[in-house]
Amino acid sequence: MRGRLIFPFLAELRRLDTAAMAAGDPDGAGPLVSGFDLDFKEPALVDRDGDGVAERERVELPPIRVPCQVEPRVFEDLRLLASGDSPRSDLSLVFHFRDLERLGLVDAATGDALI
């Protein structure tokens, strides 16, 4: 028996498509050759409109909804705030491995979760 989530919520996750970002050249003739920075593991910054402020070049996979459980302490902290806005910005979500398998979010070769 593998257990279950006690108070499940649906989390909508928007994952970066790092392969599509790495394949594209975001600034054309500029110095960048990829839209994904492999050193920092984040989207490259490109100034598209010439205002001196760079924007992130993002390509996302389609959003997925995954059943999850919000860690009790974090959930209680958020409930105490009137607007849910807090300078503390971390949030702990727990996923059931069975749900990840069902949604194809487990690497078949290694058995590791892809999120």
LINZI-V592761 format. One record per pair of residues at least 4 apart in sequence whose C-alpha atoms are under 7 Angstrom apart, sorted by sequence separation. I is the first residue (numbers start at 1). GAP is how many residues later the second one is. D is the distance in Angstrom with one decimal. If there is no record, write none. Layout:
I,GAP,D / I,GAP,D
This chain:
17,4,6.3 / 18,4,5.9 / 19,4,6.2 / 20,4,6.5 / 37,4,5.5 / 71,4,6.1 / 72,4,6.1 / 73,4,6.3 / 74,4,6.3 / 75,4,6.2 / 76,4,6.4 / 96,4,6.6 / 97,4,6.2 / 98,4,6.2 / 99,4,6.2 / 100,4,6.2 / 101,4,5.8 / 107,4,5.1 / 27,5,6.3 / 37,5,5.5 / 47,5,6.4 / 70,5,6.1 / 79,5,6.9 / 100,5,4.9 / 101,5,5.5 / 106,5,5.9 / 107,5,5.3 / 26,6,7.0 / 36,6,6.0 / 37,6,5.9 / 47,6,5.8 / 78,6,5.4 / 100,6,6.2 / 106,6,5.6 / 107,6,6.3 / 25,7,6.6 / 36,7,4.6 / 37,7,5.5 / 47,7,4.0 / 106,7,4.4 / 107,7,6.4 / 25,8,5.1 / 26,8,6.6 / 35,8,6.0 / 36,8,5.2 / 46,8,4.8 / 47,8,5.9 / 105,8,5.9 / 106,8,5.5 / 25,9,4.9 / 26,9,5.5 / 35,9,5.1 / 45,9,5.3 / 46,9,5.4 / 105,9,5.2 / 24,10,5.6 / 25,10,6.0 / 45,10,5.3 / 46,10,6.3 / 105,10,6.9 / 23,11,6.2 / 24,11,5.9 / 45,11,4.6 / 46,11,6.8 / 22,12,4.7 / 44,12,5.8 / 45,12,6.3 / 21,13,6.7 / 22,13,5.2 / 43,13,5.8 / 44,13,5.8 / 21,14,4.7 / 22,14,5.0 / 43,14,5.7 / 21,15,5.4 / 43,15,6.0 / 74,17,6.5 / 18,18,6.5 / 74,18,7.0 / 27,19,6.7 / 71,21,5.5 / 35,22,6.3 / 70,22,6.0 / 71,22,6.1 / 70,23,4.7 / 71,23,7.0 / 69,24,5.6 / 70,24,6.4 / 68,25,6.1 / 69,25,5.0 / 68,26,5.4 / 69,26,6.6 / 68,27,4.7 / 67,28,6.7 / 21,38,6.1 / 20,39,6.8 / 17,42,5.5 / 16,43,5.9 / 17,43,5.0 / 16,44,4.4 / 17,44,5.4 / 15,45,5.7 / 16,45,6.0 / 14,46,6.4 / 15,46,5.6 / 14,47,6.6 / 14,48,6.8 / 14,49,4.7 / 13,50,5.6 / 14,50,6.8 / 12,51,6.3 / 13,51,5.4 / 12,52,5.5 / 13,52,6.3 / 12,53,4.3 / 11,54,5.4 / 12,54,6.5 / 10,55,5.8 / 11,55,5.3 / 10,56,5.4 / 11,56,6.3 / 10,57,4.5 / 11,57,6.4 / 9,58,5.5 / 10,58,6.0 / 8,59,5.9 / 9,59,5.3 / 8,60,5.3 / 9,60,5.9 / 8,61,5.0 / 7,62,6.0 / 5,64,6.3 / 5,91,6.7 / 4,92,6.8
